[in-house]
Every structure is written in C-alpha cells, then in structure tokens.
C-alpha cells in the first residue's frame, strides 16, 4: 500500500500541521509520498529531514522578527515576507537553523512542492532534485503569496504560491499511485473558504499577471470543491482529513505566541489519529 500526506499550508496557521508532523515523528509514522503547498512544502521538508521542532521555532520565534515579516521589508523589497531571509539566511547550511539537506535527500519518501506559474496560472510540482544547499527557490516560489510577496523565479519562470493553482493536490497524490492519503488542513474541514480577500489580492496583480489573478479569484471555489471530494473519499476509507476544530484566532499572518502554541498543540493531539488510518485493512 502506498501512503501519502498533503500539507496545504496556510501561512502561520501552518503551525497546526507542524504539530501533526511532530507527532508523526514521535510515533515513527512514515509515508511514501509527501506533497506540500505554500508553507506546507517547508513543513514537510523538515519532517522528511527528521528535524522535530524545527518548524515550531520558525513559527513562534523567527516569524516575529522584522527581517522575516514587516512593513519595512515591503518598503525596501516590495515583499512583506522576506522569503530570502526565511529560506536562505535562516535555512542555509551556515544559517541559524539550517535544513538538514543530507537527511532530506536520503529519506526515501517522494516529495513535491507545488508552485504556480505566474504567467499561465498552471501548477508546477517541483521534486527533491530541485533542492540543494545552494538553491531553495522552490520553497520561496511555493510560498510567494500574491501582493504580499513578489513572484519568485525558478528556472527563469516567475512563480506564485501553489495554492492558486492546486490548493489541495489530492488528484496529484492519487495519480502518483497513493492508495491512502492523509490530508492536513489548517482550517476546520466544514469551514467554507470565501473569496473576498482573494479578490482584493488579485486586484494587486491583475494588470501584470491576469491568469494568476483569475486563479486567485477562483481559489475559494476550487478549495471548497476539493474538501467536499476529500470528505467523500474519507467515507470510502481512502482519505483521512486532519484539521483543527478551530484555529485559536490564528490567521495567515497572525503573530500571537499563545494562539500559535495552542494551535500547535491541537495539531499534535490530532496527529494521533493517523497510525490507525494507515494500518487498517
């Protein structure tokens, strides 16, 4: 049986998935495939590298630094979140908390980070071969929220956040041969996504990136449809949705340590459901 895990990201709400993944490490739970969207790609990289607790530090310590996220960043670099600081300055081999690149690559789990071609609005699925100590651009591309960040180039292609083109890559996971998939959401699974915020973000990129703006306006509808499909597959035993019962007040850019800790703890507790799902006949 081929098992997979999907982490859909969600900005700082991604700390919920960090709790889930840390619990998986403590339980020795492994998967044959891991697909990350946006911040979920970095979460899964640390998971595959076996670096328990690494993501927690990023969410609860580094995210509070002005170098990580600030209006000053936007004024100087036209990006609220400095993806270079997050994925190079902090994560490089000589960084403050580097990714263990050797462990990441030696893990046999197949890995993909989802990004969106800013010009066409189509998804890219970047594998481990595109990650090295000298090049972590796929994480930056996968996490480049439109308007909040400028698009990030990979192989000369400007890319936005993967959530624009494939917010819940379930079809991709099954196309890659999975029999069972753990889907980690960072919102309650019955919460319908609305498009108001996405439409405001789309207005900031429409003149230059019209196809990405169109995808952004459609994201809520696609996300809701994918969750509905996942719930049907859950009834059939092919999918396990792991999602918080509430977000503890944490949103995409919320910086509140107590709320982040509470959401992490929810994820850690909810991760207990995964082994039984993977082991059932």
Secondary structure, 3 states (H helix, E strand, C coil): CCEEEEECCCHHHHHHHHHHHHHHHHHCCCCCEEEEECHHHHHHHHHHCCCCCHHHHHHHCHHHCCCCECHHHHHHHCCCECHHHHHHHCCCCCCCCCCCHHHHHHCCCEEEEEEEECCCCCEEEEEHHHCECCECHHHHHHCCCECCECCEEECCEEEEEHHHCCCCCHHHHHHCCCCEEEEECCCCCCCCCCCHHHHHHHHCCCCCCHHHHHHHHHHHHHHHHHHHHHHHHHHCCCEEEECCCCCCCCCCCCCCHHHHHHHHHHHHHHHHHHHHHHHCC
